[in-house]
Amino acid sequence: MHVVPPALDRLINDFAKLPGIGQKTAARLALYILRRPESEAKNLAQDLLHLHASIHLCRQCFTFSESDPCGICANTSRNTRLLCVVEEPGDQLVIEKTGAFNGLYHILHGVLAPMDGIGPDELKVRELLARVRSGTVEEVLIATSSTVPGEATASYLVDQLKKTGVATSRLACGIPMGMDIKYADEHTLAHAIRARQHIIEQV
């Protein structure tokens, strides 16, 4: 005997496949949709159906976009000589929200993970090197995460970019704003020391 109707059970299982969503949260989401008007459920279903048909990869930076090139690559006010390399499109969105970066992006779509069979050929590394070798890029900012795979990917990219002669930089890691230094872990503090900057006095 089914306690949960099969249609609702299928929706719960679908939601539970999403990252960060457990069975309880999935059930809560499914029940919420069930309680909403049918028109809202139909709109959600249509949006999901149109997602893959409407959104593609930008042929230049490989972010998700409805236009090709994407809005950032097509923006003539951006600094085309500065290229920021990130792991996923979500990382690009976070950096854009800061308003501190005005260059272009290159999305790798992952990090190196040999144990999972993910090497350079599974990422957009070949395309990155082709962009750099085209001669339009002066600096590459590597903005991968400070995780073990992220650091390994950054090291690999640095080695590859050395052959091109382009300037490379790494996203700084260190003590977060407002954090008491005694609460920082050793790994974060070590990064902060290595990434220290000289103080330039204003004249």
N, C-alpha and C positions, 0 to 999 in steps of 0.2 A: 504494500500500500504506500503510495507516494504522499508524504506529508506536505512537500512543496510541489506545486504544479510543474510538470515537465518544462513548459515554456519559460517559467520563471527560473527554474533550476538551471536551464541552459544559459540564460542571461547572467546569472550569478557566476557560473563557471567561466563565462567569457570575460567578465570584469576581473575575476581573480587571476587571469593570465597577465593582466597589466602590471608593470613594475611598481612595487610598493603597495599593492592592493592585496590584502588578505581576504579570507572568506567572509569575515564579519563586515568589513567595509564594502565588499562586493555585494553582499546581501542588502546592506543599507542603501546602496546606490540603486540596485534593481527595484527595491520596494518604493523608493522615491519616484523613479520613473513611472512605475505602475500607478502610483497615486495621482500623477500629473495628467492633464488632459491628453487625449489621444493625439491631438495635433502637435503637441510638443515632442512626443515620441517619434512621430513621423518626420518632423523637422530634423531631429537628431539622426535618425536613420538615413535621411537624404544627405545630410552633411557627411556622414561616414562613407556613403556610396560615392560621393563626388570627390572625396579627398584624394584618392590616388589618380583620378582622372584629371584633376585640376592642378595638382602640385607636382613639379618635376625638379630635377637638380639643375642649378645654374651651370652652364657649360664652362664658366670661368672659375668660380670659387667653390662650386659643388654644394652650396646651401640649398635648402628647400625654398622654392619660389614658384609663383604662378606666371612669372615673366622670365624671359631668357634673353639677355642677362638679367640678373636680379636687380632690385632697386639700388643696392649699394654699389655693385659693379658698374651700373649705368650712370651713377652720380658723378658728374664731371668736377664737382668741388672736392672730391676725396683725393687724398695723397696717394697716387698710383705707385709711388716709389717705395712705399712702406707696406709690407705684407705681414699680417698676423696669422699664424698657423694655430688652429684649435682642433680639438678632438671631434666635437659634434656640433651641429647647428645650434643646440641649446647653449653652448659655451659662447658662441657668437652673440646671441641675444643678450646674455649677461654683460658682456663687454660693451656692447652698444648702449646699454642702459646707463653706463657710467658717464658717457659723453666725453671720455678722455682720449678716445682713439679715433683718428680721422683717416686711417689708411684703408686698405682693402684686406680681404680675408681669404684664407684657404682652409677648407674643412677636410680633415683626413678621413672622417667617418670611422673612428676607432683608434686603438693604440696597439702597439706590438704585443702579441701574446703567443709566443711559440708553442706553449703547452696546449693552446686551443686552436693551433693551426693558423694563426693570424700573423703573417709576415708582411714585409713591405709591399708585396704584390697585391695583398688584400686591402691595402689602404691607398689613398690618393697621393702616394709619395712620388711616383713617376711623373704625375701631372704637376706636382709642386716644383720638381727640378726643371721641368720643361718651361714653366713660367719664369723661373729665376734665370735660366739660360737665355731667355728671349732678350735680356738686356734692359728690361724696363724696371726691374726691382733693384733698389740699392740696399735695403735692410730687411731682414726677416726676423720678426719677433715670434719666438716659439712660446706659445701660451698653453702648453699641455699641463695637465694636473701634476701636483707634486706627490703622486702615488708612485709605487715601484714601476708599474707599466708606463705611466706618464713620463717618469724620469728616463726610463730606458728608451722610449720613443724619442725624447728630446735629444739624448746623447747620440742616437743613430742619425737623426736629422742634422745635428751639428757636424758630424763626420762627413756626411754626404755634401753638405753645403760648403764645407771647406774647399772642396774641389772646384767650386764655381767662383770663388773669390768674393762673394757677396758678404756684407757685414751681417752678423747674426747676434741676436740678443735673446735673453731668457726672461720670462715673466718673474719678477722678484717675489721671493717668499720670505716671510718674517713675522714679526709680532703684529697682531691685529690692532687697529686703532682702539684706544680706550682700555687695552688689556694691561693688567699689572704683570710686570716681567717675571715675578716669582711664580706665576701660575702657568708659564709657558713650558711645554715639554721640551726635552733636550733636542729632539730632531728639529723642531720649529726654531728654537734659539740658535742652533748651529747654522741653519739656513740664513737667519737674520744676520749673523756675524759675517758669514761669507759674502752676503749680498750688501754689506754696509756701503754707504755712500759718503764721499767727502763733503763737508759743509762748505758751501761757497758763500762768503760774506758779501752782502750788497754794499757797493761803494757809494 
